[in-house]
Amino acid sequence: MQEWLRMSEKDIIDYSAPAPLTEESILGELCALGIERGDTIIVHSSLSSLGWVAGGAGALILALERAVTPKGTLVMPAHSGDLSDPAQWENPSVPEVWWPTIRESLPAYDRRRTPTRAVGVVPELFRTWPGVLRSGHPELSFSAWGARKRRVVRDPRPGTGFGDALGDRSPLGALYELSAQALLLGVGYENCTCLHLAEYWARWEGKKKERRGAPVMLRGGRAWVEFEDIEYHSEDFPAIGKAFEASLGARIGAVGKAEARLVDIRGLVDFAVFWMEKNRR
């Protein structure tokens, strides 16, 4: 675990000396990293890793908007992992006798109201940001702002349920089509969701599907729906990222105290498909 994950705000202030980060300073470093007007970028971030920011998550979002401008597009994960089948919950799990009650009582997914879970303070604020749209998957949604937000925030094809949550017809598929980039701010490839797109395309011996479930609103009211999707794995994402950088490289720099990476999604996903087929069992 990185040391900053255990820091108090006072620790972060001391860590940030001699000066705090500001919207302007962050903007300058984002541009130095290579972000340009009109870019389409999915952002994965740890705010605390940057150091103490005047204005917090809001200042970071404003800097990101100014970097890409309204001609560009910002995307962030808006996942709500607790709107899922409790039978699959880990860290922590819940008693099996609770499962029926949870399935019957979990509030249905609502694009505007359902909070994110375990994706950080920046995506949680971003989903409520003016002009942001959110996709319709109950567990694995994304939020988008900017010129291409409607193309990115696309919902499951009618009749297919909620399978392919991170595949071709998902926001990740749209980002691949748009030749977007992934910005990793103080986080590693383990947080890079676009690598899940490669899991749909790659073939390996142990690949399989699983049954999933979530509470949604249908015309008849709240309902628990079940659907089939692939079984996700991210344990090897850091190894894939390391191999990708050794082979094709990435733009690496600093934003505040954090190490930042700007990565071409097409190149990374194509490389990951090859890597998974060679190394996964």
N, C-alpha and C positions, 0 to 999 in steps of 0.2 A: 504494500500500500504506500502511495506517495505521501510524504510527510505533510504537505499542505492540506490533505484531506482531514487531518486531525486538528487543524489550526482554529483557534478562536479568532474573533474579529480583531482583537488587540494584537494577536500574533501576526495576522495578515497586515495590519498597519505597520508593525515593526519590520516585517519582511519586505514591505514596499518602499522603504526609505531609499533615497532621500526625498522622493516626491510621489504624490498619488497619480494614478492614471486618470485621464480625462477623456471625454468624447473625442476631442481634437487629437490627443496623443495616440489613442487607439486607431483613429482614422488614418493617421500618418503611417502607422506600422502595418495596417491592413493593406494599404496601397503599396508600401515597400515590399510586402510579401508577394505582390503580383495581382491583387484583385483590381479589376478595372470596371469602368462604367459599362452597364449592359450585361455583365456576367450573371449567370444563373448558378447559385451556390446553395448546397445544403450544409448547414452549420451544426457541428457537434461541439459542445463547449463545457468547460468547467470554469465558472466565474471566479471562484476563489483562487484558482491557479494563476490568474493574471496578476494578482495583487489587489490592493485596495483601490476601487474605482469610484470616483466622485459621480454619484448618480446610479451606481450599481448596474443591474441588468438593463435598465432603461437606457443608460448611456451607451452600453455595448450595442444594443439593437439600433439606436440612432446612428452610431458610427458605421455599422454594417449597411444600413439603408443608404447613407451618404456615399459609401464606397461603391455600391452597385448602381445607385440612382434609381428612380422609378422606371427607367428603361430596362433595368435588370430584375432579377427575381431572387428572393430569399426563401429558403425552405428550412424547416426544423421538424424533428420528430415530435409528435404529440401523443405518444403511446400511453395507453391506460391499461396496463397489464393486469390490474385487479378486476377488469371486466372480462373475465375468462373463466374457464372451468376450474373450480377449486381442486379437482382431482389432479391437476397438473401443477399446482402451486408448490414452490420450493423456497427455502430461505425467507420466511418459514413456511412449512406446510401447515395444514389445519386438520383436525380430527375428521375421519371419514364420516362420522355420524353428523357432522355439520354440513356436508356437501349438499343434500337436498334443500336445506333451509337457505343456504347461500344462493343456489341456483334460482330459487323462487323469489328471493327478496332483493337481489342486487338491482339498483336503479338502472334503467335502460340507458344506453348510450345517447348522449345529447351533444352535438357538435359545439354548442355554445357553453354548456354548463359543465360537462364532464371534465374534471381536472386531469392533468397528466400525472404520471407516476414514474419516479426513478429516472427521469431524463434531465433533471436539473432546473434551477430557478429561471434561467434564460428562456427555454422553450415554454415554461409555464406562463411567463409574462407575455411572450410572443403570441401565443394562441389567442389572447384577448386584445391584441394590438389593433389599432384602427387600420382597416383595409385588409386584414388577414382573413383568408378562407381556410377551412379545415375539412379534410376528407372524411368519408363516412364509415370507415372500418371501425367497429366498436373497440377493438383492442390495439390495432396498429395503424392509427391515423397519422397524418402529417399536416402541418400548417404552412401556408405559403402567402407571400406578399410580393407585389410587383407585376410587371408586364405579362408574365407567363403563368400567373398563379392559377388561372382556370384550367390551363392545360395540365399543370402538375397535379392539382387537387381533383382527381377524377375518381369516381366511385366504381364499385364492382359492376361488371357487365350484368344486365338483367338476366335472372335465371341461373346465375352461377353461384349464388350465395356469397360467402365471404372468404372463399378459398383464394389462392393467388394473392395473399395479402401483401407480399413484398416482391411479387413477380412482375411479369410483363405488363399487366393491366393496372399496376399499382403506381403511386407517385414515383417510386424508384425507377420503374420502367420508363416513365416520362422523362425523368432526369437523364437517363441514358440516351434517349432519343434526342434530347436537347443539347447533348455534349456538355453537360454541366460539370461542376467541380465540387469536391467535398473539402470543407474547411474543418480541420481538427484543431481546436483551440484548447490546449492544455489537456487533451485526451489522446489516447492511442487508437490503433486500428480496431481494438476490441469494441469500440463505440461506433465504428463506421458501418452504418446500416446498409449502405449500397452493396457491401459484400454478400448480403443475403440474396441479392438478385442473382449472383453467380451460383448460388446453391440450387436455384431452379433450373439453370441451364447445364450445369455440370452433371456428369454421370459417374457414380462410383458404386461399388458393390453393396455397401450398407445403407444406401439412400432409401428412405421410406416415408410414407405419409402417416398422419395421425388424425384422429377425430378431435375436433375442438368445439367449443361452445361459448356463447356470449348473450347478454340480454340486449334486445333492441326493441325499437318501436315499429310496429307494423300497423296496417290500417285498422286491425281489430284491437289494437292496444299493445301493451308490453308483452313480449314473448321471449322465451329462451330458444335460440336457434342453434343448431349444430351444423357443422360443415367440415370438410376435409381439406387439409393443407399439408405441405411438407413439414417434416420435423427439422427445426432449425438447430444449427450448431455454430457457435462462435469461438470455441476454444482455440482454434488454429488461426484466427484472424490476425493476431500479432505476428505470427510466423509468415503469413501471406504478405502482410505489409512490409516486413523486413526484406523478404525475397523480392518484392516488387521494387522497393527503393534501390536494392543492389543491382537490379536489372535495368530498370527504366527511370528511376529517380523520382523525386518530388521536390516541390519548392518548400524549403524549411527555413524558418526565421523565428523571431521573437515578437510576441505581442505582450507588452508588459513583462512580467516574470515568466510567462508561459512559453513553452516551445509550441510553435504552430506549424501546421502542414497544409499545403494547398495541393490537392491531388486531382488529376483528370479521371473522372468516373469511368468513361469508356475504357481507357487504358487499364485501370485497376480491375474492373470487372472482367474484362477479357483475359487478363493475366490470371485472375483468381480461378476462372473456369479451368484453365490449363493446369494450374497448381493443384486444385482439388482432384481433378481426374487422375493426376499423377501420384498424389500423396494420400488421399483419403481411402479408407478401407470400408 
